């Protein structure tokens, strides 16, 4: 009697991920889920800070941008995001944001090399500091509608 070859199943290879420093609208769980779905690995979030920068509003845009501010610190999270999906997000925001490298401090004090979304239109940056809780109260509902329309 002949034997039948057995297929051996190897464990699924996890998708490649890129560490992303989120400091603005992607800190909001609803925005992150709508825009990134399951590609943003929420359970692997690590608190981080970016000394020497400040998050500010841009004229007519509710998403924040980073500006150099030596006495300030931007707080956010480092979140692994599937690299393939990150490329799709970059394409969606092409011309407005670009992916740039940055070194942030993790809560344990170690440095982490990651990427962040950098706004490319620096001529319209306001002096108003961006705050997540204020944004959620004033702009979140419309922002979610805008993102939904862009994705459809």
Buried (B, 14 or more C-beta within 10 A) or exposed (E): EEEEEEEEEEEEEEEEBBBBBBBBBBBBEBBBEBBBEEBBBEEEBBEBBBEEBBBBBBEEBBBBBBBEBEEBEBBBBBBBBBBEBBEEBBEEBEEEBBBEEBEBBBEEEEEBEBBBBBBEEEEEBBEEBBEBEEBBEEBBEEBBEEBEEEEE
